[in-house]
Amino acid sequence: MSLTIALSKGRLLTGAEALFSKGGLPFPPLDTRQLIVEVGGLRFLFVKDMDVPVYVEHGVADLGVCGSDVFQETGSDVLVPLDLGYGRCRMVLAAPTSSGFAESWPTTLRVATKYANVARVYFEARGLAAEIVKLQGSVEIAPGLGLADCIVDMVETGRTLRENGLEVVDEITTTSARLVVNRASDHIKRAEVAALLFKLRHGKDGASS
């Protein structure tokens, strides 16, 4: 009984390849343009990052690799048995350096973000009214163009924020790559899922990583 694994051709892909290789597991070529690739008894699906936990939740894929920010945003009902230990980033609230936002938060504000659900929960928990403007990219330019007062976004080094005149106001959460598993697959394909998890945790020789 084979497993189907959902992947995204984004920032987490090379780390996934390294981890699978360390575990002696097959992995598709990084330069492939195929969206469905079968290799070494595993089937891989290449989908958009936000779609990885959706494919897993609905059973199209048995497992997937995605950032914890992704399944937090989608709210998908999946198992998350393993933090893969790479791809660590921060999700932050950032605003123009000259805005004075860090010293005095406005009671109402407009927020540009790809992570609308995460942002909404964050502001509601603080009793703030926030209009969410959902964008798919380049959120850093939104405040400078008058589209938003601030942004919620993922950062690694913070360089892009600084170069666009933004500063971190608050850190919302830290994220990393996670393995997500379909609930039914965890039951029906228990042995196969467990074997893959073991290799990802310990490597092909069974040594603890």
PyMOL commands that set and color helices and strands:
alter all, ss='L'
color gray80, all
select helices_A, chain A and resi 13-22+49-57+68-74+97-99+116-125+139-141+159-163+183-188+190-202
alter helices_A, ss='H'
color red, helices_A
select strands_A, chain A and resi 3-7+36-39+42-46+63-67+79-83+89-96+108-113+129-134+150-155+166-175+177-181
alter strands_A, ss='S'
color yellow, strands_A
deselect
rebuild
show_as cartoon
